[in-house]
């Protein structure tokens, strides 16, 4: 299935999200969303995982991954 919303992050955006993930005191929802965006990144610097793989790795549903992409 083709992805409707593609995530392509710039280097600065990737760096900012990576720093969020590394912080010790951060809301779980915010950390999860940052992790999903980093794994969904389909630019040349990102891994571009499938929604199913991201959902399994981040312990969320595929629908959650789709919603994060959309936002």
MMTF fields as JSON, N, C-alpha, C and O atoms, coordinates in Angstrom:
{
  "mmtfVersion": "1.0.0",
  "mmtfProducer": "UNKNOWN",
  "numBonds": 283,
  "numAtoms": 284,
  "numGroups": 71,
  "numChains": 1,
  "numModels": 1,
  "chainsPerModel": [1],
  "groupsPerChain": [71],
  "chainIdList": ["A"],
  "bondAtomList": [4, 2, 8, 6, 12, 10, 16, 14, 20, 18, 24, 22, 28, 26, 32, 30, 36, 34, 40, 38, 44, 42, 48, 46, 52, 50, 56, 54, 60, 58, 64, 62, 68, 66, 72, 70, 76, 74, 80, 78, 84, 82, 88, 86, 92, 90, 96, 94, 100, 98, 104, 102, 108, 106, 112, 110, 116, 114, 120, 118, 124, 122, 128, 126, 132, 130, 136, 134, 140, 138, 144, 142, 148, 146, 152, 150, 156, 154, 160, 158, 164, 162, 168, 166, 172, 170, 176, 174, 180, 178, 184, 182, 188, 186, 192, 190, 196, 194, 200, 198, 204, 202, 208, 206, 212, 210, 216, 214, 220, 218, 224, 222, 228, 226, 232, 230, 236, 234, 240, 238, 244, 242, 248, 246, 252, 250, 256, 254, 260, 258, 264, 262, 268, 266, 272, 270, 276, 274, 280, 278],
  "bondOrderList": [1, 1, 1, 1, 1, 1, 1, 1, 1, 1, 1, 1, 1, 1, 1, 1, 1, 1, 1, 1, 1, 1, 1, 1, 1, 1, 1, 1, 1, 1, 1, 1, 1, 1, 1, 1, 1, 1, 1, 1, 1, 1, 1, 1, 1, 1, 1, 1, 1, 1, 1, 1, 1, 1, 1, 1, 1, 1, 1, 1, 1, 1, 1, 1, 1, 1, 1, 1, 1, 1],
  "groupList": [{"groupName": "UNK", "atomNameList": ["N", "CA", "C", "O"], "elementList": ["N", "C", "C", "O"], "formalChargeList": [0, 0, 0, 0], "bondAtomList": [1, 0, 2, 1, 3, 2], "bondOrderList": [1, 1, 2], "singleLetterCode": "X", "chemCompType": "L-PEPTIDE LINKING"}],
  "groupTypeList": [0, 0, 0, 0, 0, 0, 0, 0, 0, 0, 0, 0, 0, 0, 0, 0, 0, 0, 0, 0, 0, 0, 0, 0, 0, 0, 0, 0, 0, 0, 0, 0, 0, 0, 0, 0, 0, 0, 0, 0, 0, 0, 0, 0, 0, 0, 0, 0, 0, 0, 0, 0, 0, 0, 0, 0, 0, 0, 0, 0, 0, 0, 0, 0, 0, 0, 0, 0, 0, 0, 0],
  "groupIdList": [1, 2, 3, 4, 5, 6, 7, 8, 9, 10, 11, 12, 13, 14, 15, 16, 17, 18, 19, 20, 21, 22, 23, 24, 25, 26, 27, 28, 29, 30, 31, 32, 33, 34, 35, 36, 37, 38, 39, 40, 41, 42, 43, 44, 45, 46, 47, 48, 49, 50, 51, 52, 53, 54, 55, 56, 57, 58, 59, 60, 61, 62, 63, 64, 65, 66, 67, 68, 69, 70, 71],
  "secStructList": [7, 7, 7, 1, 1, 7, 5, 7, 7, 7, 2, 2, 2, 2, 2, 2, 2, 2, 2, 2, 2, 2, 7, 1, 1, 7, 7, 2, 2, 2, 2, 2, 2, 2, 2, 2, 2, 2, 2, 2, 5, 7, 1, 6, 6, 1, 7, 7, 7, 7, 2, 2, 2, 2, 2, 2, 2, 2, 6, 7, 7, 2, 2, 2, 2, 2, 2, 2, 2, 2, 7],
  "xCoordList": [0.834, 0.0, 0.883, 1.832, 0.577, 1.344, 1.007, -0.139, 2.023, 1.814, 1.249, 1.73, 0.244, -0.407, 0.387, 0.478, 0.958, 1.715, 3.164, 3.46, 4.059, 5.479, 6.151, 5.836, 7.081, 7.833, 9.245, 9.959, 9.638, 10.999, 11.544, 11.106, 12.505, 13.054, 14.37, 15.172, 14.573, 15.86, 16.83, 16.415, 18.117, 19.123, 18.836, 18.966, 18.446, 18.15, 16.965, 16.981, 15.95, 14.783, 15.153, 14.704, 15.976, 16.427, 17.227, 17.052, 18.107, 18.937, 18.064, 18.273, 17.089, 16.198, 15.387, 15.246, 14.857, 14.097, 14.99, 14.569, 16.209, 17.153, 17.475, 17.583, 17.627, 17.89, 16.704, 16.886, 15.48, 14.287, 14.258, 13.93, 14.598, 14.564, 15.604, 15.372, 16.734, 17.817, 17.577, 18.196, 16.686, 16.423, 15.85, 15.077, 16.25, 15.74, 14.328, 13.462, 14.1, 12.789, 11.999, 12.144, 11.166, 10.3, 9.038, 9.086, 7.936, 6.674, 6.774, 7.356, 6.21, 6.285, 5.668, 6.198, 4.57, 3.902, 4.804, 4.898, 5.462, 6.347, 7.536, 7.937, 8.101, 9.223, 8.804, 9.527, 7.642, 7.147, 6.926, 7.288, 6.337, 6.087, 7.397, 7.5, 8.389, 9.7, 10.337, 10.912, 10.239, 10.805, 10.117, 10.777, 8.798, 8.049, 8.476, 8.699, 8.588, 8.982, 10.393, 10.649, 11.305, 12.671, 12.709, 13.432, 11.945, 11.936, 11.168, 11.46, 10.193, 9.392, 10.068, 9.622, 11.124, 11.805, 12.273, 13.068, 11.778, 12.129, 13.109, 13.275, 13.755, 14.776, 16.038, 16.066, 17.067, 18.274, 19.008, 19.82, 18.741, 19.398, 18.57, 19.062, 17.34, 16.454, 16.31, 16.587, 15.873, 15.727, 14.502, 14.531, 13.431, 12.235, 11.58, 11.251, 11.386, 10.76, 9.303, 8.699, 8.752, 7.327, 6.534, 7.07, 5.263, 4.423, 4.308, 4.278, 4.244, 4.135, 5.39, 5.285, 6.562, 7.821, 7.949, 8.409, 7.54, 7.596, 6.66, 7.029, 5.445, 4.459, 4.991, 4.82, 5.627, 6.175, 7.332, 7.414, 8.215, 9.384, 9.006, 9.614, 8.003, 7.602, 6.442, 6.004, 5.948, 4.846, 3.589, 2.974, 3.225, 1.989, 1.271, 1.809, 0.075, -0.651, -0.243, 0.326, -0.54, -0.243, -1.053, -0.563, -2.267, -3.113, -2.478, -2.569, -1.839, -1.153, -0.015, 0.177, 0.733, 1.829, 1.27, 1.841, 0.174, -0.452, -0.91, -0.747, -1.479, -1.937, -0.775, -0.882, 0.325, 1.501, 2.061, 2.441, 2.117, 2.563, 1.686, 2.183, 0.393, -0.567, -0.365, -0.41, -0.142, 0.056, 1.378, 1.722],
  "yCoordList": [-1.179, 0.0, 1.248, 1.339, 2.194, 3.429, 4.317, 4.387, 4.987, 5.885, 7.195, 7.753, 7.665, 8.891, 10.115, 11.093, 10.068, 11.183, 10.755, 9.883, 11.372, 11.043, 11.994, 13.183, 11.457, 12.264, 12.417, 11.432, 13.65, 13.945, 15.042, 16.19, 14.673, 15.609, 16.204, 15.527, 17.473, 18.116, 17.701, 17.166, 17.947, 17.577, 18.224, 17.578, 19.49, 20.195, 19.565, 19.426, 19.188, 18.55, 17.195, 16.85, 16.425, 15.125, 15.318, 14.574, 16.321, 16.58, 16.95, 16.456, 17.82, 18.258, 17.09, 16.973, 16.229, 15.066, 14.066, 13.453, 13.902, 12.992, 13.477, 12.678, 14.783, 15.35, 15.141, 14.884, 15.251, 15.006, 13.568, 13.318, 12.635, 11.214, 10.915, 10.065, 11.596, 11.341, 11.948, 11.52, 12.941, 13.587, 12.579, 11.692, 12.74, 11.838, 12.212, 11.347, 13.5, 13.928, 14.554, 15.733, 13.724, 14.168, 13.307, 12.142, 13.876, 13.14, 11.938, 12.031, 10.827, 9.589, 9.762, 9.246, 10.475, 10.688, 11.471, 11.152, 12.49, 13.318, 12.497, 12.631, 11.649, 10.803, 9.793, 9.578, 9.184, 8.206, 8.851, 8.279, 10.036, 10.725, 11.071, 10.96, 11.487, 11.803, 10.545, 10.594, 9.423, 8.17, 7.731, 7.288, 7.85, 7.464, 8.318, 7.796, 9.618, 10.504, 10.197, 10.23, 9.9, 9.568, 8.281, 8.203, 7.283, 6.017, 6.122, 5.389, 7.024, 7.175, 8.062, 8.122, 8.743, 9.677, 8.968, 8.03, 9.419, 8.774, 9.612, 9.385, 10.582, 11.35, 10.497, 9.363, 11.024, 10.217, 9.915, 8.991, 10.672, 10.439, 9.559, 9.139, 9.281, 8.525, 7.084, 6.742, 6.222, 4.801, 4.468, 3.502, 5.245, 5.006, 3.663, 2.946, 3.311, 2.039, 2.01, 3.049, 0.803, 0.644, 0.957, 0.903, 1.281, 1.597, 0.417, 0.6, -0.789, -1.98, -2.166, -2.497, -1.956, -2.103, -1.022, -1.29, 0.2, 1.297, 1.004, 1.19, 0.546, 0.241, -0.822, -0.713, -1.835, -2.903, -2.388, -2.708, -1.605, -1.107, -0.124, -0.123, 0.708, 1.732, 1.301, 2.06, 0.103, -0.469, 0.398, 0.706, 0.784, 1.513, 0.805, -0.139, 1.246, 0.633, 1.278, 2.37, 0.592, 1.117, 2.396, 3.34, 2.424, 3.612, 4.824, 5.943, 4.604, 5.689, 6.236, 7.449, 5.353, 5.77, 6.59, 7.621, 6.153, 6.875, 8.272, 9.249, 8.351, 9.644, 10.596, 11.793, 10.078, 10.912, 11.424, 12.591, 10.566, 10.999, 12.132, 13.126, 11.974, 12.953, 14.313, 15.342, 14.318, 15.573, 16.181, 17.248],
  "zCoordList": [0.0, 0.0, 0.0, 0.779, -0.859, -0.92, 0.268, 0.711, 0.768, 1.893, 1.376, 0.389, 2.044, 1.615, 2.053, 1.312, 3.24, 3.782, 3.976, 4.792, 3.223, 3.317, 4.3, 4.345, 5.088, 6.04, 5.497, 5.31, 5.247, 4.795, 5.692, 5.629, 6.527, 7.503, 7.009, 6.365, 7.32, 7.05, 8.156, 9.184, 7.941, 8.945, 10.288, 11.328, 10.278, 11.53, 12.256, 13.479, 11.505, 12.113, 12.709, 13.802, 11.987, 12.506, 13.791, 14.757, 13.796, 14.977, 16.172, 17.28, 15.941, 17.002, 17.581, 18.798, 16.705, 17.173, 17.897, 18.878, 17.424, 18.089, 19.496, 20.427, 19.646, 20.973, 21.903, 23.093, 21.364, 22.181, 22.686, 23.846, 21.822, 22.191, 23.268, 24.127, 23.235, 24.181, 25.557, 26.531, 25.658, 26.943, 27.932, 27.569, 29.194, 30.227, 30.658, 30.787, 30.88, 31.364, 30.224, 29.901, 29.635, 28.538, 28.584, 28.981, 28.185, 28.179, 27.24, 26.16, 27.656, 26.878, 25.49, 24.506, 25.409, 24.122, 23.17, 21.985, 23.7, 22.884, 22.381, 21.225, 23.246, 22.864, 21.789, 20.816, 21.972, 21.002, 19.642, 18.614, 19.633, 18.37, 17.668, 16.446, 18.437, 17.852, 17.264, 16.177, 17.973, 17.483, 16.197, 15.257, 16.153, 14.958, 13.766, 12.674, 13.974, 12.877, 12.384, 11.18, 13.298, 12.89, 12.067, 11.074, 12.468, 11.739, 10.42, 9.475, 10.348, 9.134, 8.097, 6.951, 8.479, 7.582, 6.318, 6.381, 5.172, 3.908, 3.08, 1.881, 3.736, 3.027, 2.904, 3.382, 2.277, 2.067, 3.373, 3.415, 4.435, 5.723, 6.658, 7.705, 6.296, 7.172, 6.748, 5.598, 7.678, 7.368, 6.522, 5.759, 6.641, 5.829, 6.088, 5.143, 7.343, 7.706, 7.263, 6.997, 7.19, 6.904, 8.174, 9.28, 8.001, 9.151, 10.112, 11.329, 9.56, 10.404, 11.268, 12.449, 10.687, 11.424, 12.496, 13.606, 12.157, 13.13, 14.296, 15.455, 13.988, 15.028, 15.984, 17.198, 15.44, 16.28, 17.133, 18.319, 16.551, 17.273, 18.379, 19.45, 18.118, 19.088, 19.973, 20.838, 19.765, 20.537, 20.476, 21.496, 19.249, 18.994, 17.852, 17.273, 17.526, 16.422, 15.099, 15.073, 14.021, 12.686, 12.459, 11.839, 12.952, 12.814, 13.502, 12.996, 14.647, 15.347, 14.494, 14.415, 13.861, 12.984, 11.828, 11.472, 11.242, 10.132, 10.582, 9.853, 11.781, 12.29, 12.555, 12.289, 13.072, 13.316, 12.003, 11.904, 10.993, 9.659, 9.146, 8.615, 9.308, 8.798, 9.449, 8.775, 10.766, 11.48, 11.129, 11.637]
}
